Amino acid sequence: MKNGTGRVRQVRRVRYQLASGLCLALGSGWLPFTTLAAPVTHEHVRQGDVSIEFTLSGHSNDKEEASEVTAGTDARATLHLRDLRTGQPLTGVHPKAWMALRRSEMVADETTCADKVKGFSSGNLSARADVDFNSSLLVVLNHDKTISVINPQIALSRTKLESMIQLPGVGADWILSQDKSHLYVTMPDQAAVAVINTSTRKIERQIPTGAEGQPRRIALHPNGRHVWVGLDGSTFVGVIDTDTNELKAKVPVGRGLHSMMSTPDRKYMLVTNSEQDSVSIVDTATLKPIREISVGKTPVAVATSQVSGHGYVALLNDTRVAVLDMHKREILSTISIQAGTTVLQMEPEGRFLFALNQLAHAVSVIDTTTNEIVATSPVVKEPDQISFTRQFAYIRGLGSEKVSLIELGELRKGRLVPVEVQIGQSAPEALPDQIGVAAMMVPVPEGHGMMIASAPDKTIYYYMEGMMVPMGTFQTYQRFPRGLLALDRSLTESAPGTYSTTVRLSREGGRFDVPVFIDHPRLVTCLQVTVAPSSEMTLKSAKKQLTIEPLFAEQGLTAGSSTSLQFRVTETESKQPVSGLTDLQVLIFQPPGNWQHRIWARNLGKGFYEVSEQFPREGQYRIMVRVPSKGVKFDSKSQVTVSVSEKSKSSSVVSNTMKRE
């Protein structure tokens, strides 16, 4: 590792610059939003011993009020569940719900409602709901300036890739906004941060951070208003305003590599300065430094405890962990530990602090109520990342293809007994150039397992607790993953018995059935809502049959080059062109599912629409089209098959006309 100090080179085997970015995650949750005065629906039903109250209301970032929520807008869906026998909120359940446009006036009965739940749960493209309240996506930061969005619930052979986002530079670290509407990605080679809208999956903005330093580690302040960016190698950290997505300030700190963590009271941000052996304390209200504390040799990671209120600093080239008194803003004490500590991470309940030591291949656990090490144990070789579920700590090692699991319940009883589980075939160090700072492990939304990305294997492994091997895998489509996160927009318990999520409504208004399913206590029911049509779209009450004709039957399709694919859309009976469609989407995939891409088509006018695609390799590809505003869904029965060659040859089209109701 190159850092510019002899002290760092003393332990050059420790790959601190590539150490885990997990210690930078400063909380998650929903940003406060304005619930508009008039909800779309507020329905209350009883099903057995359960009371279900459903509300669909407006979701806005400003204070303006609206009378209703319209198609194509964001909305807040909320289920209030209560046990009728006890009158108490029904807590700890995991409800699933969907919205399906009603094609007739027939109200869903018990049988048809159960059929809807079964169909929507299957993941088949032909049985997709208009709005899914159970969205949980895997987002992968790749080595080739791309971000993959993978839907693990789609059943389309082995293909799970929903979309691909192209970055201006190589991504290093990332963080979601509190409401999960935006993703902030640091790009050291561009000296910038990319801001991605997670709904449209497009880059909204590129924020320059200046010539000094490289933006790498990134952290979100718990109030959600600011994103902090460490500008490595410089004497600054950047602060981004999440309302305007502009660089609000560059705060002077010490020189070196920077890790950041908010204090429990949210008043200060602690910033490590590796080259100056110090920690800067920054006032988060004024965005000005108020003190710099010398802490010891090469501070590389920082953590804070809600239980003790103290700050903790890992010192790479020192045999101590520094404990900071945040009231006096000075060192309170030190904790003796072996040199080589690179990661500090607090467990979910906030009492035990985990310290990973790459040189000793060990983990030490600090009780923050006493500021003493209560246990130390060997773990996988060169541990560099740690992540938690409710029951276990997961520790990854750079020198091992295994993961160490520590049961938190046993730890609280004073027993630290790691268990190693085989994950993948190759250790991360097999591809040293692809080791980064972003997290490579994320817990599954249900909380009983972990997704673990492996760059050498080009694979994401799904591990379920209690097993000795992974339960399944997801492809990374021949890319080396350098970061992994879960975009969970499923119904989560925001208060006892209250389950909420924010969704993007479909672009078509009308009457919708809302199937609701709970596994325990067993419950299946259908509610009803009405969504007003969007004023920006011309939706005729009587849908006319469409003919979607691909215009590339004689076009030579060549792998590796950008190709324009055009479609003509007409009304089947009148043969008149259908213009003005803003939601025509094209799905292109290669059987059996090794590659997939979804693209919104450009409106060329007079019924013509176009997408641009670059086919990665030769072979046969299948193409489907959907237009939600016209009731057109992806349908494998009306797909187009094309052949792509390495050299320019005419492609054969098996099917060249698609008709939809």
Solvent accessible surface area in square Angstrom, and as a share of the most:
residue,aa,sasa,rsa
1,M,56,0.25
2,K,190,0.81
3,N,15,0.08
4,G,65,0.62
5,T,21,0.12
6,G,42,0.40
7,R,81,0.30
8,V,1,0.00
9,R,122,0.44
10,Q,125,0.56
11,V,22,0.13
12,R,166,0.60
13,R,131,0.48
14,V,0,0.00
15,R,60,0.22
16,Y,3,0.01
17,Q,46,0.21
18,L,53,0.26
19,A,3,0.02
20,S,3,0.02
21,G,8,0.08
22,L,25,0.12
23,C,5,0.03
24,L,2,0.01
25,A,54,0.42
26,L,13,0.06
27,G,48,0.46
28,S,99,0.64
29,G,28,0.27
30,W,59,0.21
31,L,54,0.27
32,P,113,0.71
33,F,58,0.24
34,T,46,0.27
35,T,78,0.46
36,L,20,0.10
37,A,75,0.58
38,A,38,0.30
39,P,56,0.35
40,V,31,0.18
41,T,20,0.12
42,H,112,0.50
43,E,43,0.19
44,H,108,0.48
45,V,40,0.23
46,R,176,0.64
47,Q,64,0.29
48,G,71,0.68
49,D,70,0.36
50,V,8,0.05
51,S,10,0.06
52,I,0,0.00
53,E,49,0.22
54,F,1,0.00
55,T,24,0.14
56,L,0,0.00
57,S,6,0.04
58,G,1,0.01
59,H,35,0.16
60,S,21,0.14
61,N,143,0.73
62,D,71,0.37
63,K,183,0.78
64,E,129,0.58
65,E,131,0.59
66,A,46,0.36
67,S,89,0.58
68,E,89,0.40
69,V,7,0.04
70,T,36,0.21
71,A,2,0.02
72,G,25,0.24
73,T,53,0.31
74,D,48,0.25
75,A,0,0.00
76,R,17,0.06
77,A,0,0.00
78,T,19,0.11
79,L,0,0.00
80,H,72,0.32
81,L,4,0.02
82,R,111,0.41
83,D,20,0.10
84,L,64,0.32
85,R,181,0.66
86,T,88,0.51
87,G,33,0.32
88,Q,111,0.49
89,P,43,0.27
90,L,24,0.12
91,T,75,0.44
92,G,57,0.54
93,V,15,0.09
94,H,120,0.54
95,P,6,0.04
96,K,77,0.33
97,A,0,0.00
98,W,8,0.03
99,M,1,0.00
100,A,9,0.07
101,L,22,0.11
102,R,33,0.12
103,R,138,0.50
104,S,64,0.41
105,E,126,0.57
106,M,143,0.64
107,V,87,0.50
108,A,16,0.13
109,D,83,0.43
110,E,139,0.62
111,T,91,0.53
112,T,49,0.28
113,C,3,0.02
114,A,43,0.33
115,D,84,0.43
116,K,57,0.24
117,V,13,0.08
118,K,159,0.67
119,G,23,0.22
120,F,36,0.15
121,S,68,0.44
122,S,51,0.33
123,G,10,0.09
124,N,64,0.33
125,L,15,0.07
126,S,84,0.54
127,A,30,0.23
128,R,75,0.27
129,A,23,0.18
130,D,44,0.23
131,V,6,0.04
132,D,55,0.28
133,F,1,0.00
134,N,10,0.05
135,S,31,0.20
136,S,15,0.09
137,L,12,0.06
138,L,6,0.03
139,V,7,0.04
140,V,1,0.00
141,L,0,0.00
142,N,0,0.00
143,H,55,0.24
144,D,51,0.26
145,K,79,0.33
146,T,6,0.04
147,I,0,0.00
148,S,1,0.00
149,V,5,0.03
150,I,1,0.00
151,N,12,0.06
152,P,34,0.21
153,Q,84,0.37
154,I,2,0.01
155,A,43,0.33
156,L,26,0.13
157,S,80,0.52
158,R,126,0.46
159,T,0,0.00
160,K,39,0.16
161,L,1,0.00
162,E,11,0.05
163,S,13,0.08
164,M,37,0.16
165,I,12,0.06
166,Q,116,0.52
167,L,5,0.02
168,P,50,0.31
169,G,0,0.00
170,V,41,0.23
171,G,1,0.01
172,A,15,0.11
173,D,7,0.04
174,W,15,0.05
175,I,24,0.12
176,L,31,0.15
177,S,7,0.05
178,Q,20,0.09
179,D,14,0.07
180,K,36,0.15
181,S,31,0.20
182,H,36,0.16
183,L,5,0.02
184,Y,1,0.01
185,V,0,0.00
186,T,0,0.00
187,M,0,0.00
188,P,20,0.12
189,D,80,0.41
190,Q,74,0.33
191,A,30,0.24
192,A,2,0.02
193,V,0,0.00
194,A,0,0.00
195,V,0,0.00
196,I,2,0.01
197,N,24,0.13
198,T,12,0.07
199,S,42,0.27
200,T,60,0.35
201,R,62,0.22
202,K,118,0.50
203,I,58,0.29
204,E,92,0.41
205,R,104,0.38
206,Q,77,0.34
207,I,6,0.03
208,P,96,0.60
209,T,1,0.01
210,G,31,0.30
211,A,110,0.85
212,E,93,0.42
213,G,21,0.20
214,Q,82,0.36
215,P,0,0.00
216,R,32,0.12
217,R,3,0.01
218,I,2,0.01
219,A,0,0.00
220,L,2,0.01
221,H,2,0.01
222,P,25,0.16
223,N,45,0.23
224,G,1,0.01
225,R,154,0.56
226,H,18,0.08
227,V,0,0.00
228,W,0,0.00
229,V,0,0.00
230,G,0,0.00
231,L,0,0.00
232,D,7,0.04
233,G,37,0.36
234,S,3,0.02
235,T,36,0.21
236,F,53,0.22
237,V,0,0.00
238,G,0,0.00
239,V,0,0.00
240,I,0,0.00
241,D,27,0.14
242,T,21,0.12
243,D,124,0.64
244,T,73,0.42
245,N,17,0.09
246,E,84,0.38
247,L,54,0.27
248,K,111,0.47
249,A,28,0.21
250,K,71,0.30
251,V,1,0.01
252,P,68,0.43
253,V,14,0.08
254,G,2,0.02
255,R,104,0.38
256,G,0,0.00
257,L,13,0.07
258,H,0,0.00
259,S,1,0.01
260,M,0,0.00
261,M,26,0.11
262,S,6,0.04
263,T,3,0.02
264,P,33,0.21
265,D,74,0.38
266,R,121,0.44
267,K,123,0.52
268,Y,31,0.12
269,M,0,0.00
270,L,0,0.00
271,V,0,0.00
272,T,0,0.00
273,N,0,0.00
274,S,1,0.01
275,E,46,0.20
276,Q,86,0.38
277,D,25,0.13
278,S,3,0.02
279,V,0,0.00
280,S,2,0.01
281,I,0,0.00
282,V,0,0.00
283,D,33,0.17
284,T,17,0.10
285,A,92,0.72
286,T,79,0.46
287,L,18,0.09
288,K,130,0.55
289,P,55,0.35
290,I,75,0.38
291,R,113,0.41
292,E,84,0.38
293,I,14,0.07
294,S,87,0.56
295,V,4,0.02
296,G,17,0.16
297,K,93,0.40
298,T,1,0.01
299,P,0,0.00
300,V,1,0.01
301,A,1,0.01
302,V,0,0.00
303,A,3,0.02
304,T,20,0.12
305,S,0,0.00
306,Q,138,0.61
307,V,75,0.43
308,S,33,0.21
309,G,27,0.25
310,H,35,0.16
311,G,0,0.00
312,Y,0,0.00
313,V,0,0.00
314,A,0,0.00
315,L,1,0.01
316,L,0,0.00
317,N,14,0.07
318,D,19,0.10
319,T,78,0.45
320,R,79,0.29
321,V,0,0.00
322,A,0,0.00
323,V,0,0.00
324,L,0,0.00
325,D,18,0.10
326,M,14,0.06
327,H,172,0.77
328,K,133,0.56
329,R,79,0.29
330,E,72,0.32
331,I,61,0.31
332,L,87,0.43
333,S,45,0.29
334,T,60,0.35
335,I,11,0.05
336,S,92,0.59
337,I,20,0.10
338,Q,112,0.50
339,A,33,0.25
340,G,0,0.00
341,T,1,0.01
342,T,2,0.01
343,V,1,0.00
344,L,1,0.00
345,Q,36,0.16
346,M,31,0.14
347,E,3,0.02
348,P,82,0.51
349,E,118,0.53
350,G,8,0.08
351,R,103,0.38
352,F,10,0.04
353,L,0,0.00
354,F,0,0.00
355,A,1,0.01
356,L,0,0.00
357,N,7,0.03
358,Q,3,0.01
359,L,52,0.26
360,A,34,0.26
361,H,53,0.24
362,A,10,0.08
363,V,0,0.00
364,S,9,0.06
365,V,0,0.00
366,I,0,0.00
367,D,7,0.04
368,T,1,0.01
369,T,74,0.43
370,T,80,0.46
371,N,27,0.14
372,E,107,0.48
373,I,55,0.28
374,V,77,0.44
375,A,23,0.18
376,T,80,0.46
377,S,11,0.07
378,P,109,0.68
379,V,14,0.08
380,V,4,0.02
381,K,91,0.39
382,E,9,0.04
383,P,0,0.00
384,D,0,0.00
385,Q,0,0.00
386,I,0,0.00
387,S,9,0.06
388,F,26,0.11
389,T,7,0.04
390,R,160,0.59
391,Q,109,0.48
392,F,39,0.16
393,A,0,0.00
394,Y,1,0.00
395,I,0,0.00
396,R,16,0.06
397,G,0,0.00
398,L,0,0.00
399,G,15,0.15
400,S,16,0.10
401,E,55,0.25
402,K,70,0.30
403,V,4,0.02
404,S,0,0.00
405,L,11,0.06
406,I,1,0.00
407,E,78,0.35
408,L,1,0.01
409,G,33,0.32
410,E,49,0.22
411,L,5,0.02
412,R,87,0.32
413,K,136,0.58
414,G,64,0.62
415,R,117,0.43
416,L,24,0.12
417,V,103,0.59
418,P,31,0.20
419,V,76,0.43
420,E,80,0.36
421,V,3,0.02
422,Q,68,0.30
423,I,11,0.05
424,G,11,0.11
425,Q,156,0.69
426,S,39,0.25
427,A,15,0.12
428,P,18,0.11
429,E,58,0.26
430,A,62,0.48
431,L,53,0.26
432,P,75,0.47
433,D,121,0.63
434,Q,30,0.13
435,I,7,0.04
436,G,11,0.11
437,V,3,0.02
438,A,0,0.00
439,A,17,0.13
440,M,10,0.04
441,M,1,0.00
442,V,16,0.09
443,P,53,0.33
444,V,9,0.05
445,P,59,0.37
446,E,82,0.37
447,G,11,0.11
448,H,71,0.32
449,G,0,0.00
450,M,0,0.00
451,M,16,0.07
452,I,6,0.03
453,A,3,0.02
454,S,13,0.09
455,A,8,0.07
456,P,30,0.19
457,D,30,0.15
458,K,63,0.27
459,T,23,0.13
460,I,0,0.00
461,Y,21,0.08
462,Y,47,0.18
463,Y,5,0.02
464,M,61,0.27
465,E,29,0.13
466,G,72,0.70
467,M,73,0.33
468,M,119,0.53
469,V,87,0.50
470,P,33,0.21
471,M,95,0.43
472,G,27,0.26
473,T,82,0.47
474,F,27,0.11
475,Q,54,0.24
476,T,2,0.01
477,Y,10,0.04
478,Q,121,0.54
479,R,44,0.16
480,F,45,0.19
481,P,0,0.00
482,R,43,0.16
483,G,0,0.00
484,L,1,0.01
485,L,20,0.10
486,A,29,0.22
487,L,8,0.04
488,D,23,0.12
489,R,42,0.15
490,S,23,0.15
491,L,14,0.07
492,T,55,0.32
493,E,70,0.31
494,S,71,0.46
495,A,46,0.36
496,P,96,0.61
497,G,2,0.02
498,T,22,0.13
499,Y,3,0.01
500,S,5,0.03
501,T,0,0.00
502,T,15,0.08
503,V,11,0.07
504,R,113,0.41
505,L,4,0.02
506,S,18,0.11
507,R,77,0.28
508,E,12,0.06
509,G,12,0.12
510,G,26,0.25
511,R,126,0.46
512,F,2,0.01
513,D,3,0.02
514,V,0,0.00
515,P,0,0.00
516,V,0,0.00
517,F,33,0.14
518,I,1,0.01
519,D,90,0.46
520,H,148,0.66
521,P,49,0.31
522,R,173,0.63
523,L,6,0.03
524,V,36,0.21
525,T,16,0.09
526,C,19,0.11
527,L,0,0.00
528,Q,54,0.24
529,V,6,0.03
530,T,79,0.46
531,V,3,0.02
532,A,21,0.16
533,P,82,0.51
534,S,16,0.11
535,S,116,0.75
536,E,160,0.72
537,M,41,0.18
538,T,113,0.66
539,L,43,0.21
540,K,114,0.48
541,S,123,0.79
542,A,71,0.55
543,K,78,0.33
544,K,106,0.45
545,Q,58,0.26
546,L,4,0.02
547,T,21,0.12
548,I,0,0.00
549,E,57,0.26
550,P,6,0.04
551,L,61,0.30
552,F,0,0.00
553,A,31,0.24
554,E,148,0.66
555,Q,59,0.26
556,G,32,0.30
557,L,0,0.00
558,T,28,0.16
559,A,15,0.11
560,G,49,0.47
561,S,51,0.33
562,S,89,0.57
563,T,13,0.07
564,S,45,0.29
565,L,0,0.00
566,Q,62,0.28
567,F,0,0.00
568,R,82,0.30
569,V,0,0.00
570,T,22,0.13
571,E,32,0.14
572,T,21,0.12
573,E,163,0.73
574,S,54,0.35
575,K,143,0.61
576,Q,106,0.47
577,P,68,0.43
578,V,17,0.10
579,S,59,0.38
580,G,48,0.46
581,L,12,0.06
582,T,89,0.52
583,D,0,0.00
584,L,2,0.01
585,Q,13,0.06
586,V,0,0.00
587,L,0,0.00
588,I,0,0.00
589,F,11,0.04
590,Q,17,0.08
591,P,42,0.26
592,P,65,0.41
593,G,1,0.01
594,N,53,0.27
595,W,18,0.06
596,Q,1,0.00
597,H,40,0.18
598,R,26,0.09
599,I,28,0.14
600,W,84,0.29
601,A,16,0.12
602,R,114,0.41
603,N,69,0.36
604,L,85,0.42
605,G,26,0.25
606,K,163,0.69
607,G,0,0.00
608,F,62,0.26
609,Y,0,0.00
610,E,26,0.12
611,V,0,0.00
612,S,47,0.30
613,E,10,0.04
614,Q,102,0.45
615,F,0,0.00
616,P,56,0.35
617,R,82,0.30
618,E,92,0.41
619,G,28,0.27
620,Q,101,0.45
621,Y,0,0.00
622,R,89,0.32
623,I,0,0.00
624,M,2,0.01
625,V,0,0.00
626,R,72,0.26
627,V,0,0.00
628,P,31,0.19
629,S,1,0.01
630,K,35,0.15
631,G,19,0.18
632,V,1,0.01
633,K,83,0.35
634,F,11,0.05
635,D,43,0.22
636,S,69,0.44
637,K,186,0.79
638,S,26,0.17
639,Q,36,0.16
640,V,0,0.00
641,T,16,0.09
642,V,0,0.00
643,S,35,0.23
644,V,6,0.03
645,S,21,0.13
646,E,99,0.45
647,K,155,0.66
648,S,91,0.59
649,K,130,0.55
650,S,85,0.55
651,S,6,0.04
652,S,68,0.44
653,V,31,0.18
654,V,116,0.67
655,S,35,0.23
656,N,76,0.39
657,T,59,0.34
658,M,1,0.00
659,K,113,0.48
660,R,19,0.07
661,E,140,0.63
